Amino acid sequence: MANHASALKRYRQSVKRRLHNRYFKTSMKTSIKKFLAALEGGDKTVAGETLKNARVFLDKLAGKGLVHRNLAARRISRLTRKYNAL
């Protein structure tokens, strides 16, 4: 554990930031799972809405730097291909 005041503050900030980032990353995974579940159901309208939500979420996280922009683009591309195959 750190002893200097600045190091202690940095530790507190990193813990807070890690929890914040974890919340958004799990939300991203949940939105993808919702889309895949809608895709399994075969309902194109529901799948389209959930795909839109997942795309917006991935773009937002890539813009904030929580995930790499190429990772976001790759996942969006794969999800879109699955939707178009329906």
DANOR-V12681 format. One record per residue. N is the residue number from 1. SS is DSSP state (@ for helix, = for strand, . for the rest). Layout:
n:N ss:SS
n:N ss:SS
//
This chain:
n:1 ss:.
n:2 ss:.
n:3 ss:.
n:4 ss:.
n:5 ss:@
n:6 ss:@
n:7 ss:@
n:8 ss:@
n:9 ss:@
n:10 ss:@
n:11 ss:@
n:12 ss:@
n:13 ss:@
n:14 ss:@
n:15 ss:@
n:16 ss:@
n:17 ss:@
n:18 ss:@
n:19 ss:@
n:20 ss:@
n:21 ss:@
n:22 ss:@
n:23 ss:@
n:24 ss:@
n:25 ss:@
n:26 ss:@
n:27 ss:@
n:28 ss:@
n:29 ss:@
n:30 ss:@
n:31 ss:@
n:32 ss:@
n:33 ss:@
n:34 ss:@
n:35 ss:@
n:36 ss:@
n:37 ss:@
n:38 ss:@
n:39 ss:@
n:40 ss:@
n:41 ss:@
n:42 ss:.
n:43 ss:.
n:44 ss:@
n:45 ss:@
n:46 ss:@
n:47 ss:@
n:48 ss:@
n:49 ss:@
n:50 ss:@
n:51 ss:@
n:52 ss:@
n:53 ss:@
n:54 ss:@
n:55 ss:@
n:56 ss:@
n:57 ss:@
n:58 ss:@
n:59 ss:@
n:60 ss:@
n:61 ss:@
n:62 ss:@
n:63 ss:@
n:64 ss:@
n:65 ss:.
n:66 ss:.
n:67 ss:.
n:68 ss:.
n:69 ss:@
n:70 ss:@
n:71 ss:@
n:72 ss:@
n:73 ss:@
n:74 ss:@
n:75 ss:@
n:76 ss:@
n:77 ss:@
n:78 ss:@
n:79 ss:@
n:80 ss:@
n:81 ss:@
n:82 ss:@
n:83 ss:@
n:84 ss:@
n:85 ss:@
n:86 ss:.
//
